[in-house]
C-alpha cells in the first residue's frame, strides 16, 4: 500500500461518522417520543424518508456507475453540510425549530 496515512484517515472518519449516525438514530426518536410527545409525526416522517430512500437508491446506482465516485461523495458531503447547517442556523436565530424542522 502506497498511502497508509490516507487509508487510516478515511477509516477514522468513517468510524466517527458511524458513531454520530448511531447517536442520531437513538436521540431523534427519543426526542420526538419523550420531549415533544409527537411520536406519530416522527413515524410519518420516518416512513416517508424510508420510501424516498428506497427509490432514490435505485436511481443513485446508475449515477455511481456513470460519474466519478469521488465527485459524487464530495457533492453529497457538501450538500449535506449546507442542509444541516442551514437548519441549525435557522433554529439558532429563531430560538428553536418546529417538529417538522427537527425531522428534516
KOLDOLO-522020 format. One record per residue (C-alpha): chain; x, y, z. Coordinates in steps of 0.05 Angstrom, whole numbers. Layout:
PT, A, X, Y, Z
...
END
This chain:
PT, A, 0, 0, 0
PT, A, 27, 67, -20
PT, A, -13, 114, 23
PT, A, -29, 83, 90
PT, A, -40, 150, 124
PT, A, -97, 168, 77
PT, A, -128, 100, 88
PT, A, -124, 108, 164
PT, A, -155, 177, 160
PT, A, -211, 151, 116
PT, A, -226, 93, 164
PT, A, -223, 141, 224
PT, A, -271, 189, 191
PT, A, -318, 131, 174
PT, A, -316, 107, 247
PT, A, -333, 177, 273
PT, A, -389, 184, 223
PT, A, -417, 116, 242
PT, A, -417, 135, 316
PT, A, -452, 201, 301
PT, A, -505, 166, 259
PT, A, -516, 116, 315
PT, A, -526, 170, 366
PT, A, -574, 206, 319
PT, A, -613, 143, 307
PT, A, -624, 137, 382
PT, A, -631, 211, 401
PT, A, -681, 235, 348
PT, A, -736, 184, 361
PT, A, -725, 192, 436
PT, A, -733, 268, 429
PT, A, -797, 261, 389
PT, A, -827, 209, 436
PT, A, -807, 237, 504
PT, A, -797, 312, 497
PT, A, -845, 332, 441
PT, A, -897, 278, 452
PT, A, -904, 272, 376
PT, A, -884, 201, 361
PT, A, -938, 196, 306
PT, A, -906, 254, 269
PT, A, -839, 221, 274
PT, A, -868, 156, 247
PT, A, -897, 192, 187
PT, A, -832, 228, 172
PT, A, -790, 166, 181
PT, A, -836, 125, 136
PT, A, -834, 179, 82
PT, A, -758, 182, 86
PT, A, -753, 106, 81
PT, A, -797, 103, 19
PT, A, -760, 161, -14
PT, A, -692, 129, 1
PT, A, -715, 63, -28
PT, A, -730, 93, -96
PT, A, -672, 142, -92
PT, A, -624, 84, -81
PT, A, -644, 53, -147
PT, A, -631, 117, -185
PT, A, -566, 132, -149
PT, A, -538, 64, -170
PT, A, -539, 87, -242
PT, A, -506, 154, -224
PT, A, -449, 120, -188
PT, A, -435, 78, -250
PT, A, -438, 138, -295
PT, A, -397, 190, -256
PT, A, -335, 192, -212
PT, A, -347, 165, -142
PT, A, -302, 217, -112
PT, A, -341, 275, -142
PT, A, -407, 244, -121
PT, A, -381, 235, -50
PT, A, -356, 306, -46
PT, A, -421, 334, -74
PT, A, -463, 294, -25
PT, A, -419, 316, 33
PT, A, -423, 389, 14
PT, A, -498, 388, 3
PT, A, -509, 351, 69
PT, A, -466, 401, 106
PT, A, -503, 460, 76
PT, A, -571, 428, 91
PT, A, -556, 411, 163
PT, A, -520, 477, 174
PT, A, -579, 517, 147
PT, A, -628, 480, 192
PT, A, -582, 492, 252
PT, A, -574, 566, 235
PT, A, -649, 574, 225
PT, A, -663, 542, 293
PT, A, -609, 584, 327
PT, A, -634, 650, 300
PT, A, -707, 634, 312
PT, A, -697, 605, 381
PT, A, -719, 535, 363
PT, A, -749, 492, 309
PT, A, -817, 461, 296
PT, A, -825, 386, 296
PT, A, -821, 384, 220
PT, A, -757, 424, 222
PT, A, -726, 376, 271
PT, A, -748, 316, 229
PT, A, -718, 345, 166
END
